[in-house]
Amino acid sequence: MSTVRGGRPPLVTVPAYLAAVENMHAVGPADMARALRVNASVVRRWRRGTLVPSWRRLKSMTSLWGGDPELLALGAALQRFGRTTGVSLEDAVRMVRSGRRTAPERRPRQSARDRRQLTLPMGG
């Protein structure tokens, strides 16, 4: 396993892993989906980072195309943490590497606007 910056292994996120698989093995999203028995739209969402695969899928990916499933699972967990808390991936990586137990300042979550029509009481 290659290491960077002081002997640490590089963090691998799911989008970076899938991009590397595509480049190294010449496998497109449709072929990946077929091999993993999922819909191609799921693979595209994994590649965008809007969806994070399960542990079982991560193990399937690494058994097909190589890699360390635990390292990929760490990247996936940090992606999921960042998506739910609003912490950037870089801040989440810094938290893990520094051993911090508290997250940096989180951006407030914007709630969706309620676009339903209000019902008005009709006098009779």
Buried (B, 14 or more C-beta within 10 A) or exposed (E): EEEEEEEEBEBBBBBBBBEBBBEEEEBEBEBBBEBBEBEBEBBBBBBEBEBBBEEEBBBBBBEBBEBEBEBBBBBBBBBBBBBEBBBEBEBBBEBBEEEEEEBEEEEEEEEEEEEEEEEEEEEE
